[in-house]
Amino acid sequence: MPAEARIQESNPFVEIATHLFLEDLAGKVGVAGLNNYLVSLAKNLATAMPREEYASWSEFLGALRDGQSILSTFEEVRPVTERCMTSMRSPFERGWREYAKRVGSFAPVHREVAEYYNHKVRPTAVTSVHIVLHTFREAAAARIRIGEEAVRYEPVASAWVDGTTQLPEGAKLESLLKRAGISRTKLGMLLRNHSDVWLLEPF
Amino acid sequence: MIDVALASLIEDMIEKAGAEGVVEFWQRVGDNLAGRMGKEAYLGWTSFNVAVRESRTAFSIEGEVTPLTDMAITDIDGDVVGYLYAMRQCCYVPTIFRTRFAVGRMSPADQAVTNEYNENVHNIAVCNFCVFHERFREEIAKNVTIAGNPLACLLLATRGWSGETKISSKNVVQVNINEDHVRALLRNYECVYALVLRGARIKGER
């Protein structure tokens, strides 16, 4: 089911205003403070959404594909393997395009906070919105039960609208690819056509 | 998604700075965004209204704006010094519906900021976004000139997603428009404002 049929599009002006809101906030609390706000808002958003339960992993994948899960509320998700998921387009793309068109280039603080997050948390953010996205998916996955098992989220790689990609290196990446059930070449193919590649697994 | 998450951010900020602090914050964001939009100049109202229709002005960032060219505002000499403009849909309404379908209900933080603004600044807001939006338009107007004269923006009326309406008596009086006319516009539009030449002596101004 296309994303448009599930939930109507926002007015990009609201997204632009929110980005400006975050920029202003960064001026007050600095990059570390902004990172904390982004993490907190994403966690609060996920916590405000209803919990989910599924009888089996295949039922869960079906809900993801059909846009029925908390994890596919804001983006169209396509499972590549049992564990590897891709997002077709970044839910932030429209806002970013409108910002670039109407306001200009993104303020540097959006990249700076992503670098802070990459250094402190995990190396998968290109810009500030990825902090929201990764934190939201992680907190949302924690609200899902499949049978008796919980679900764990881990990002594999992110590709931003401008083509910049961010992914872990070396053994960390190899481990993620193995758990996701895809090769390095397949990852490259996915990043060409999708915005994010991520892992969901029971634990 | 960031639009739906905004309410969570506002909740956080209310805890730290209160609803009053969030109102100040939103207004500053309105100033900053307007400051980054740059200046615009038009030869006359006709070229400006065409630019609005074709979404070429800074005001177009909000979405589709309709110039109500049958509702001109005139000065004491009978010259046109402004027009009414309207949006069929409030910028924030899609976010409210998205929140309804994603989260379940709108955060009470939205209402807290709205109430704070209505009680202490201008009784015109139907959602927290109006706080930012009104200031943004006021600042943008200063950067737009028509025949060399900067504009002033006056927010006249708003209609919220659940149907509640607000009309700014003080602004309606300033542009000498009958409140009933404005109320009638709210049947088709959710946000109505006036753009007038700054300092114009409006005919019949009460």
Interface residues (C-beta under 8 A of the other chain):
Chain A: R6 I7 Q8 E9 S10 N11 F13 V14 E15 I16 A17 T18 H19 L20 F21 L22 E23 D24 L25 Y37 S40 L41 A42 N44 L45 A48 M49 P50 T73 F74 E75 P91 F92 G95 E98 R102 V103 G104 V129 V132 L133 F136
Chain B: M1 I2 D3 V4 A5 L6 S8 L9 E11 D12 F25 W26 R28 V29 N32 L33 R36 M37 A58 I61 E62 G63 Q89 C91 Y92 P94 T95 F97 R98 F101 A102 V103 G104 S107 F129 F132 F136
